[in-house]
Amino acid sequence: MKNHHGGMIIADGCLYGAAGGNRGGFLVCLDRESGDRLWAEREAPKGSLMMADGRLYQRVENGTMILIEPNRNKYIERGRFEQPDRSRSPAWPHPVIANGKLYLRDQGMLLCYDVAAN
């Protein structure tokens, strides 16, 4: 795996990360013990990755946010949205979740979304 953004996550015996380096990329799930690729998903291009409340949050370089259910057998997307008022710069800052809030930084702008379970 050529991880470009860091933020690799280990969950339930799997390693999740954005592979592909500078040549595009995609989300990959590897078996933690063997290193074998379990799946790769181009619908989730490379970006930064974090985990909270049992879900993966991926911020793609173009600013798209994707909510993913960790699963060793297949890619399961639970939602996505586009960031409003996107700058032209790549969205490299990692998403942050604290106290039920999702924080996204884009140059001089900070966005906050309520992601707490009701």
Protein Blocks (a to p, Z undefined) as FASTA:
>chain_A
ZZfkgoiaceehiacddehijnopadddddfklopafbdcfklccdddddeehiacdddf
kopacdddddfkbccdfbdcddehiafbdcfbccddeehiacddehjbccdddfbdZZ
